[in-house]
């Protein structure tokens, strides 16, 4: 694996403040266990959590001359399976951690992967991006389920991440309405395809005419296309480097808004697996 440039010590300290926060961070025993599992020495086990963790990670980074093991530790402790009983806590923890990580040029995805992002410069910059995007989307009367993704911590990464998170909300709504499992394009195909009997799980219209059936298939393909463009960017290197502009974000999130509205009005047909 290629060497990853060392993280600035001030940025590393801020990262450790989140990871070792008194009420919301890792426990002392978790810190000791995960450091050991990652092969990182724990030189100050009796210090406060954030100072203990900072010294351990800083010493290892200096020893290695790179940040590989630091990021490996973060990925270890942010594995979503560790938080399967408290997904809301994981979401908040990840959001808090991604703020200082963004200044180092990284973020933790909701799959628990570490991905490179456009390096944030200031919190004000991120907040201004979020405010501009939200104001313009409101003027377009976009669906309220889209507006919630105009958050400063997402804008610290880049507009791509705001659109990515908004897109994931479509999968969640499909699962809620249908009870189906799965994700992204595979889920959309299961939910909306006419199938051999000509009946989908969720219908966008009465399906009485060829035109209505074509609309059903066309909307399904729109969902699949949106998911295909934004699903799991960490597995496709070019997408990590895809710099989504503000105008791109506005147009793409407007499309996501359209899909949310059509989902809201879609009805269950009673079809069984």
C-alpha positions in Angstrom: 0.0 0.0 0.0 1.3 3.5 -0.9 2.4 5.7 1.9 -0.2 8.3 3.0 1.1 11.8 3.9 1.2 12.5 7.6 -1.7 14.3 9.1 -1.0 17.7 10.6 -0.5 17.4 14.3 -3.2 20.1 15.0 -5.7 18.2 12.8 -4.7 14.9 14.5 -5.3 16.4 17.9 -8.8 17.6 16.9 -9.6 14.1 15.5 -8.5 12.6 18.8 -10.7 15.1 20.7 -13.7 13.6 19.0 -12.6 10.0 19.3 -11.8 10.4 23.0 -14.6 12.8 23.9 -15.8 12.3 27.5 -19.5 11.5 26.9 -19.6 10.6 23.2 -16.3 9.1 22.3 -14.6 5.7 22.7 -14.3 4.3 26.2 -10.9 3.8 27.8 -11.1 0.0 27.5 -12.1 0.4 23.8 -9.1 2.6 23.1 -6.7 0.1 24.7 -8.3 -2.8 22.8 -8.3 -1.2 19.4 -4.8 0.2 19.7 -3.6 -3.3 20.6 -5.5 -4.9 17.7 -4.0 -2.3 15.3 -0.5 -2.9 16.6 -0.1 0.6 18.0 1.8 1.2 21.2 -0.2 2.8 24.1 2.5 4.9 25.9 0.1 6.9 28.2 -2.6 4.5 29.3 -3.4 6.5 32.5 -3.9 9.8 30.8 -7.2 11.3 29.7 -8.7 9.5 26.7 -8.0 12.2 24.1 -4.4 12.8 25.3 -3.8 9.1 25.5 -5.0 8.5 22.0 -3.2 11.5 20.6 0.1 10.4 21.9 -0.4 6.9 20.7 -1.3 7.9 17.2 1.2 10.7 16.9 4.0 8.4 18.0 3.0 5.8 15.5 2.8 8.4 12.7 6.2 9.7 13.5 7.6 6.2 13.7 6.1 5.3 10.3 6.7 8.7 8.6 3.1 8.4 7.2 -0.5 8.3 8.3 -1.3 4.8 7.1 -1.7 3.2 10.6 -3.5 6.3 11.9 -6.2 6.0 9.2 -6.3 2.2 9.7 -7.1 2.8 13.4 -9.9 5.2 12.5 -11.3 2.7 10.0 -11.1 0.0 12.7 -13.0 2.0 15.3 -15.6 3.3 12.8 -16.6 -0.1 11.5 -20.5 0.1 11.4 -20.9 -3.4 12.6 -19.6 -2.3 16.0 -22.6 0.0 16.3 -25.3 -2.3 15.0 -27.4 -1.7 18.2 -27.1 2.1 18.1 -27.2 3.3 14.5 -28.3 6.8 15.5 -25.3 7.1 17.8 -23.0 5.9 15.0 -24.4 8.5 12.6 -23.8 11.4 15.0 -20.3 10.1 16.0 -19.4 9.8 12.3 -20.6 13.3 11.6 -18.7 14.8 14.5 -15.5 13.0 13.4 -15.8 14.0 9.8 -15.5 17.7 10.7 -11.8 17.6 11.8 -11.1 14.8 9.3 -12.3 17.1 6.4 -9.5 19.5 7.3 -7.1 16.7 6.8 -8.7 15.8 3.4 -10.6 12.6 4.5 -14.0 11.5 5.7 -15.6 8.3 7.0 -18.4 7.1 4.7 -21.4 5.5 6.3 -20.0 2.2 5.1 -17.1 2.8 7.5 -14.5 3.4 4.7 -12.0 6.2 4.7 -12.1 8.2 1.5 -10.1 11.2 0.2 -12.1 14.4 -0.1 -11.5 18.0 -1.1 -9.6 19.5 1.9 -11.8 21.9 3.9 -10.2 25.3 4.7 -12.6 26.9 7.1 -15.9 26.1 8.9 -17.3 29.3 7.6 -16.7 28.2 4.1 -18.6 25.0 4.6 -21.5 26.8 6.3 -21.7 29.3 3.5 -21.8 26.5 0.9 -24.6 24.8 2.8 -26.6 28.1 3.2 -26.3 28.9 -0.5 -27.4 25.5 -1.6 -30.3 25.3 0.9 -31.5 28.8 -0.1 -31.5 27.9 -3.8 -33.1 24.5 -3.2 -35.9 26.2 -1.2 -36.5 28.6 -4.1 -37.0 25.5 -6.3 -39.4 24.1 -3.7 -37.5 20.8 -3.4 -38.7 18.0 -1.2 -38.0 18.6 2.5 -36.3 15.1 2.7 -33.6 16.6 0.4 -33.0 19.8 2.4 -31.7 18.0 5.4 -28.6 17.0 3.5 -27.5 20.6 3.1 -25.3 20.4 6.2 -22.0 22.1 6.8 -20.2 18.9 7.7 -21.1 17.5 4.2 -20.1 20.7 2.5 -16.7 20.4 4.2 -16.1 17.4 2.0 -17.6 18.7 -1.3 -21.0 18.9 -3.0 -20.7 15.3 -4.1 -21.2 14.0 -0.5 -24.3 16.1 0.0 -25.8 14.5 -3.2 -24.6 11.1 -2.2 -26.3 11.2 1.2 -29.5 12.6 -0.4 -29.5 9.7 -2.9 -29.1 7.2 -0.1 -32.3 8.5 1.4 -34.2 7.2 -1.6 -33.2 3.7 -0.8 -34.3 4.2 2.8 -37.7 5.4 1.7 -38.2 2.5 -0.7 -37.4 0.0 2.1 -39.8 1.8 4.5 -42.7 1.7 2.0 -42.2 -1.9 0.8 -40.5 -3.8 3.6 -38.0 -5.0 1.0 -34.3 -5.4 1.8 -31.4 -4.5 -0.4 -30.1 -1.2 -1.6 -29.6 1.1 -4.6 -30.3 -0.2 -8.1 -31.0 -3.8 -7.1 -33.6 -2.5 -4.7 -35.2 -0.2 -7.3 -35.5 -3.0 -9.8 -37.2 -5.2 -7.2 -39.6 -2.5 -6.1 -40.6 -1.0 -9.5 -40.1 -3.7 -12.2 -43.4 -4.9 -13.7 -42.2 -8.6 -13.6 -43.8 -11.5 -15.3 -47.3 -10.6 -14.0 -47.0 -7.0 -15.0 -47.4 -5.8 -11.3 -44.6 -4.1 -9.3 -44.4 -3.8 -5.6 -44.8 -0.1 -5.8 -46.8 1.6 -8.6 -46.5 5.2 -9.7 -49.8 5.1 -11.6 -52.7 2.8 -12.3 -50.7 0.8 -15.0 -53.8 0.5 -17.1 -52.3 1.7 -20.4 -49.1 1.2 -22.3 -48.2 4.8 -21.6 -48.6 4.3 -17.8 -46.5 1.1 -18.0 -43.8 3.0 -19.9 -43.8 5.7 -17.2 -43.4 3.1 -14.5 -40.4 1.6 -16.4 -38.9 5.0 -17.1 -39.1 6.1 -13.5 -37.5 2.8 -12.4 -34.6 3.5 -14.8 -34.2 7.0 -13.4 -33.8 5.6 -9.9 -31.4 3.0 -11.2 -29.4 5.7 -13.0 -29.2 8.0 -10.0 -28.0 5.1 -7.8 -25.5 4.0 -10.4 -23.9 7.4 -10.5 -23.5 7.8 -6.7 -23.5 4.4 -5.1 -20.4 3.6 -3.1 -17.9 6.1 -4.4 -15.0 4.6 -2.5 -15.1 1.5 -4.8 -14.7 3.7 -7.9 -11.6 5.8 -7.8 -12.7 8.3 -10.5 -15.7 9.2 -8.4 -13.6 10.2 -5.5 -12.0 12.8 -7.6 -15.3 13.9 -9.2 -15.6 17.5 -8.2 -19.4 18.3 -8.2 -20.0 22.0 -8.7 -22.7 23.9 -6.9 -24.7 24.0 -10.1 -24.3 20.3 -10.5 -25.5 19.8 -6.9 -28.5 21.9 -7.4 -29.6 20.1 -10.5 -28.9 16.6 -9.1 -30.6 17.3 -5.8 -33.6 18.7 -7.7 -33.8 15.3 -9.5 -33.6 13.5 -6.2 -36.5 15.7 -5.0 -38.6 14.7 -8.0 -37.9 11.0 -7.1 -38.9 11.6 -3.5 -42.2 13.1 -4.5 -43.0 10.3 -6.9 -42.1 7.8 -4.1 -44.4 9.7 -1.7 -47.4 9.2 -4.1 -46.5 5.6 -5.1 -48.8 2.9 -3.8 -48.3 -0.7 -2.7 -50.0 -3.1 -5.1 -50.2 -6.1 -2.7 -47.7 -8.1 -4.8 -45.9 -10.8 -2.9 -42.4 -12.2 -3.5 
